[in-house]
Amino acid sequence: MEEDCETNSVPNGDLLKKIDIEEFARRVNLSYQTIYRYVKSGKLVPRRTLGGRPYFLVGDVEIYNNHFSSEPLILDGAPIYGTTK
């Protein structure tokens, strides 16, 4: 079975895989500069490591793609549905 970058074809365990801003931008079809700008302006709030570095989860791609509100998208602490811890 072949796997592509869409979250619909990603096994549940992979939804919790950490990805950096550049990879997140590629998966949502935006430039990394746009994602950095969204983070800096508060439009997008990524998860952060204990050291403060921003990151996303593979499952955040689907959350981002389904966000149609003008409100900021706060991913830090957001649950990834369909996964078990």
Number of C-alpha atoms within 10 A of each C-alpha: 3 4 10 8 12 13 18 12 12 14 12 17 13 14 20 18 12 16 16 15 20 16 16 22 18 14 17 17 10 12 16 17 12 11 20 16 13 16 18 11 11 14 15 19 19 24 19 14 9 7 6 8 10 17 21 22 20 25 25 26 19 17 16 15 11 9 11 8 7 7 10 14 19 15 19 15 10 12 12 17 10 10 13 8 4
